[in-house]
């Protein structure tokens, strides 16, 4: 149970990181 929660947290963190990086890349491209 604990390992499943840990994996879920890691996946959520990766999704947030990739989303923010994509937004930064998009704003830089628009500029």
C-alpha distance matrix in Angstrom:
0.0 3.8 5.5 5.2 6.4 8.7 10.1 10.7 12.5 14.5 15.5 16.7 18.6 20.2 21.3 22.8 24.5 26.0 27.1 28.9 30.4 31.7 33.2 35.0 36.3 37.5 39.3 40.9 42.1 43.6 45.5
3.8 0.0 3.8 5.4 5.2 6.2 8.7 9.9 10.6 12.4 14.3 15.4 16.6 18.5 20.1 21.2 22.6 24.5 25.8 27.2 28.6 30.3 31.7 33.1 34.6 36.2 37.7 39.1 40.6 42.2 43.8
5.5 3.8 0.0 3.8 5.4 4.9 6.1 8.5 9.8 10.5 12.3 14.1 15.2 16.4 18.3 20.0 21.0 22.5 24.2 25.8 26.8 28.4 30.2 31.6 32.7 34.4 36.2 37.4 38.7 40.6 42.2
5.2 5.4 3.8 0.0 3.8 5.4 5.2 6.2 8.7 9.9 10.6 12.3 14.3 15.4 16.5 18.4 20.0 21.1 22.5 24.4 25.7 26.9 28.6 30.4 31.5 32.8 34.7 36.2 37.2 38.9 40.9
6.4 5.2 5.4 3.8 0.0 3.8 5.5 5.0 6.2 8.7 9.9 10.5 12.3 14.3 15.3 16.5 18.3 20.0 21.0 22.6 24.3 25.7 27.0 28.7 30.2 31.5 33.1 34.7 36.0 37.5 39.3
8.7 6.2 4.9 5.4 3.8 0.0 3.8 5.4 5.1 6.3 8.7 9.9 10.6 12.4 14.3 15.4 16.5 18.4 20.0 21.3 22.5 24.3 25.9 27.1 28.5 30.2 31.8 33.1 34.6 36.3 37.8
10.1 8.7 6.1 5.2 5.5 3.8 0.0 3.8 5.4 5.1 6.1 8.6 9.8 10.5 12.3 14.3 15.2 16.4 18.2 20.0 21.0 22.3 24.3 25.8 26.7 28.3 30.3 31.5 32.6 34.5 36.3
10.7 9.9 8.5 6.2 5.0 5.4 3.8 0.0 3.8 5.5 5.2 6.2 8.6 9.9 10.6 12.4 14.2 15.4 16.4 18.4 20.0 21.0 22.6 24.4 25.7 26.8 28.7 30.3 31.4 33.0 34.9
12.5 10.6 9.8 8.7 6.2 5.1 5.4 3.8 0.0 3.8 5.5 5.1 6.1 8.6 9.9 10.6 12.2 14.3 15.3 16.5 18.3 19.9 21.1 22.6 24.2 25.7 27.1 28.7 30.2 31.7 33.2
14.5 12.4 10.5 9.9 8.7 6.3 5.1 5.5 3.8 0.0 3.8 5.4 5.1 6.2 8.6 9.9 10.5 12.2 14.1 15.4 16.4 18.2 20.0 21.1 22.3 24.1 25.8 27.0 28.4 30.3 31.8
15.5 14.3 12.3 10.6 9.9 8.7 6.1 5.2 5.5 3.8 0.0 3.8 5.4 5.1 6.2 8.7 9.8 10.5 12.1 14.3 15.3 16.3 18.3 20.0 20.9 22.3 24.4 25.7 26.7 28.5 30.4
16.7 15.4 14.1 12.3 10.5 9.9 8.6 6.2 5.1 5.4 3.8 0.0 3.8 5.4 5.1 6.3 8.6 10.0 10.5 12.4 14.2 15.3 16.5 18.4 19.9 21.0 22.7 24.4 25.7 27.0 28.9
18.6 16.6 15.2 14.3 12.3 10.6 9.8 8.6 6.1 5.1 5.4 3.8 0.0 3.8 5.4 5.1 6.1 8.6 9.9 10.6 12.2 14.2 15.4 16.6 18.3 19.9 21.2 22.6 24.2 25.9 27.3
20.2 18.5 16.4 15.4 14.3 12.4 10.5 9.9 8.6 6.2 5.1 5.4 3.8 0.0 3.8 5.4 5.0 6.1 8.4 9.9 10.4 12.1 14.1 15.3 16.3 18.1 20.0 21.0 22.2 24.2 25.8
21.3 20.1 18.3 16.5 15.3 14.3 12.3 10.6 9.9 8.6 6.2 5.1 5.4 3.8 0.0 3.8 5.5 5.2 6.0 8.6 9.9 10.5 12.2 14.2 15.2 16.3 18.3 19.9 20.9 22.4 24.4
22.8 21.2 20.0 18.4 16.5 15.4 14.3 12.4 10.6 9.9 8.7 6.3 5.1 5.4 3.8 0.0 3.8 5.6 5.1 6.1 8.5 9.9 10.6 12.3 14.2 15.3 16.6 18.4 19.9 21.1 22.8
24.5 22.6 21.0 20.0 18.3 16.5 15.2 14.2 12.2 10.5 9.8 8.6 6.1 5.0 5.5 3.8 0.0 3.8 5.5 5.3 6.1 8.5 10.0 10.6 12.2 14.2 15.5 16.6 18.3 20.1 21.3
26.0 24.5 22.5 21.1 20.0 18.4 16.4 15.4 14.3 12.2 10.5 10.0 8.6 6.1 5.2 5.6 3.8 0.0 3.8 5.6 5.1 6.0 8.6 9.9 10.4 12.1 14.2 15.3 16.2 18.2 20.0
27.1 25.8 24.2 22.5 21.0 20.0 18.2 16.4 15.3 14.1 12.1 10.5 9.9 8.4 6.0 5.1 5.5 3.8 0.0 3.8 5.5 5.1 6.2 8.7 9.8 10.5 12.4 14.3 15.2 16.5 18.5
28.9 27.2 25.8 24.4 22.6 21.3 20.0 18.4 16.5 15.4 14.3 12.4 10.6 9.9 8.6 6.1 5.3 5.6 3.8 0.0 3.8 5.4 5.1 6.2 8.6 9.8 10.6 12.3 14.2 15.4 16.7
30.4 28.6 26.8 25.7 24.3 22.5 21.0 20.0 18.3 16.4 15.3 14.2 12.2 10.4 9.9 8.5 6.1 5.1 5.5 3.8 0.0 3.8 5.4 5.1 6.1 8.6 10.0 10.6 12.2 14.3 15.5
31.7 30.3 28.4 26.9 25.7 24.3 22.3 21.0 19.9 18.2 16.3 15.3 14.2 12.1 10.5 9.9 8.5 6.0 5.1 5.4 3.8 0.0 3.8 5.5 5.0 6.1 8.6 9.8 10.4 12.3 14.3
33.2 31.7 30.2 28.6 27.0 25.9 24.3 22.6 21.1 20.0 18.3 16.5 15.4 14.1 12.2 10.6 10.0 8.6 6.2 5.1 5.4 3.8 0.0 3.8 5.4 5.0 6.2 8.6 9.8 10.6 12.4
35.0 33.1 31.6 30.4 28.7 27.1 25.8 24.4 22.6 21.1 20.0 18.4 16.6 15.3 14.2 12.3 10.6 9.9 8.7 6.2 5.1 5.5 3.8 0.0 3.8 5.4 5.2 6.2 8.6 10.0 10.7
36.3 34.6 32.7 31.5 30.2 28.5 26.7 25.7 24.2 22.3 20.9 19.9 18.3 16.3 15.2 14.2 12.2 10.4 9.8 8.6 6.1 5.0 5.4 3.8 0.0 3.8 5.5 5.2 6.1 8.7 10.0
37.5 36.2 34.4 32.8 31.5 30.2 28.3 26.8 25.7 24.1 22.3 21.0 19.9 18.1 16.3 15.3 14.2 12.1 10.5 9.8 8.6 6.1 5.0 5.4 3.8 0.0 3.8 5.4 5.1 6.2 8.7
39.3 37.7 36.2 34.7 33.1 31.8 30.3 28.7 27.1 25.8 24.4 22.7 21.2 20.0 18.3 16.6 15.5 14.2 12.4 10.6 10.0 8.6 6.2 5.2 5.5 3.8 0.0 3.8 5.4 5.1 6.3
40.9 39.1 37.4 36.2 34.7 33.1 31.5 30.3 28.7 27.0 25.7 24.4 22.6 21.0 19.9 18.4 16.6 15.3 14.3 12.3 10.6 9.8 8.6 6.2 5.2 5.4 3.8 0.0 3.8 5.5 5.2
42.1 40.6 38.7 37.2 36.0 34.6 32.6 31.4 30.2 28.4 26.7 25.7 24.2 22.2 20.9 19.9 18.3 16.2 15.2 14.2 12.2 10.4 9.8 8.6 6.1 5.1 5.4 3.8 0.0 3.8 5.4
43.6 42.2 40.6 38.9 37.5 36.3 34.5 33.0 31.7 30.3 28.5 27.0 25.9 24.2 22.4 21.1 20.1 18.2 16.5 15.4 14.3 12.3 10.6 10.0 8.7 6.2 5.1 5.5 3.8 0.0 3.8
45.5 43.8 42.2 40.9 39.3 37.8 36.3 34.9 33.2 31.8 30.4 28.9 27.3 25.8 24.4 22.8 21.3 20.0 18.5 16.7 15.5 14.3 12.4 10.7 10.0 8.7 6.3 5.2 5.4 3.8 0.0
